[in-house]
C-alpha cells in the first residue's frame, strides 16, 4: 500500500464544502421552480454548465451519437427531477433519491454486461434499498408530517 497522507483540515473543509454545495443545489432548484418551468430550468442548467466547458475542455473522442445520447439521458434525468420537485418532492428527499443511480448502474452492469455481484455487494444493495424505503416512507407518511405525492416519488 502506498503512503497515504492524513486527512487534514483543508481536506475536511473541501469535503464539507461539497456537502453544503450539493445540499444547497437542491434547495436552489426547488426555489427556482417558483419562476421557471422544469424544462426551462433544465435548459438554463445545461447552457450555463456547458459554456465554460466549451472554452476550456476539448470534446471527448467519441462519436456525436454517444455525446448526444449521454446529454439526452442527463437532460431526461434532471427533467424528471425538476418535474418531481414541482409536483411535491421535497429538496431533502430529492437529494437522497438522486443517489439511486447507483442501483440502476449496478443492475445495468449485471443485466447488460454480465457482471457478477459479490455477496458484500448484494448485502450493500439490500441494506441501502431498505434505508431508502424507510426514508421514503417517512416523507410520504401523512402522520409523519410528510405528504410527498406518489407521483413525485415515482418521478
Secondary structure, DSSP 8 states (H G I E B T S, - for coil): --------HHHHHHHHHHHHHHHHHHHHHHHHTTTS-HHHHHHHHHHHHHHHHHHHS---SS-HHHHHHHHHHHHHHHHHHHHHHHTT--HHHHHHHGGGHHHHHHHHHHHHH-----HHHHHHHHHHHHHHHHHHHHHH-TTTT----HHHHH-
